[in-house]
Amino acid sequence: DIQMTQSPSSLSASVGDRVTITCRASQTINNYLNWYQQKPGKAPKLLIYAASTFQSGVPSRFSGSGSGTDFTLTITSLQPEDFATYYCQQTYSSPPWTFGQGTKVEIK
Amino acid sequence: EVQLVESGGALVQPGGSLRLSCVASGISFSGSEMTWVRQTPGKGLEWVSYISTSGNTKYYADSVKGRITISRDNAKNSLYLQMDRLRAEDTAVYYCATFGGSCPPQRQCYNYMDVWGKGTTVTVSS
């Protein structure tokens, strides 16, 4: 199975900060990489698929990049509603389609 | 409004059984591939199972294989997860989600889980 490792596990940031979250796959997944946002008590929400393609309605301050094994999610100017946990997920080839362990973005 | 609504979660003893349901509205359910994803308390997300639009293709995570069965009834816009021989480690919030995709020409589809329900809680404890 492909393992997905996110870093950091958590971070503290202020409104307006630039935030970068990293996701690494245990083998190449080309760009079959998704990012989700989850707020407490809510279901995950798809932000980005194919490593860098926005889901409809996602603010432009979010961006994704990467290919192969290394990927990043960047929030250029953190907003109060962005404090949440972010998960990467690979959907390369056959299942299981694995998630990273999550990165919790907290208010500094 | 696009909506998935799960139900059937409960407190059950180890070794017991449970059937989860997910009813879809506002989407073409019969044209939607579907998945179940679970989230253990305080931990992350784990894909559990997948079913194709016709129900002919099914996949399971190794952690549940042989104990869980996914099914669907397109006439009722409903997805099911039959869970048998439940273990403490099956305790989680179970989400149903559509398995959407963007398919470029002559390339493998980019798949993702794009519509999620609010989840139903399964607790396995004596």
HADDOCK unambig.tbl for C-alpha pairs under 7 A between the chains (distance, minus, plus):
assign (segid A and resid 32 and name CA) (segid B and resid 110 and name CA) 6.15 0.50 0.50
assign (segid A and resid 34 and name CA) (segid B and resid 112 and name CA) 6.74 0.50 0.50
assign (segid A and resid 42 and name CA) (segid B and resid 118 and name CA) 6.48 0.50 0.50
assign (segid A and resid 43 and name CA) (segid B and resid 116 and name CA) 6.42 0.50 0.50
assign (segid A and resid 43 and name CA) (segid B and resid 117 and name CA) 6.79 0.50 0.50
assign (segid A and resid 43 and name CA) (segid B and resid 118 and name CA) 5.52 0.50 0.50
assign (segid A and resid 46 and name CA) (segid B and resid 113 and name CA) 6.90 0.50 0.50
assign (segid A and resid 46 and name CA) (segid B and resid 114 and name CA) 5.67 0.50 0.50
assign (segid A and resid 49 and name CA) (segid B and resid 112 and name CA) 6.79 0.50 0.50
assign (segid A and resid 50 and name CA) (segid B and resid 110 and name CA) 6.00 0.50 0.50
assign (segid A and resid 91 and name CA) (segid B and resid 111 and name CA) 6.10 0.50 0.50
assign (segid A and resid 96 and name CA) (segid B and resid 47 and name CA) 6.93 0.50 0.50
assign (segid A and resid 96 and name CA) (segid B and resid 61 and name CA) 6.05 0.50 0.50
assign (segid A and resid 97 and name CA) (segid B and resid 47 and name CA) 6.34 0.50 0.50
assign (segid A and resid 98 and name CA) (segid B and resid 46 and name CA) 6.81 0.50 0.50
assign (segid A and resid 98 and name CA) (segid B and resid 47 and name CA) 6.60 0.50 0.50
assign (segid A and resid 99 and name CA) (segid B and resid 45 and name CA) 6.25 0.50 0.50
assign (segid A and resid 99 and name CA) (segid B and resid 46 and name CA) 6.64 0.50 0.50
assign (segid A and resid 101 and name CA) (segid B and resid 44 and name CA) 5.39 0.50 0.50
assign (segid A and resid 102 and name CA) (segid B and resid 44 and name CA) 6.39 0.50 0.50
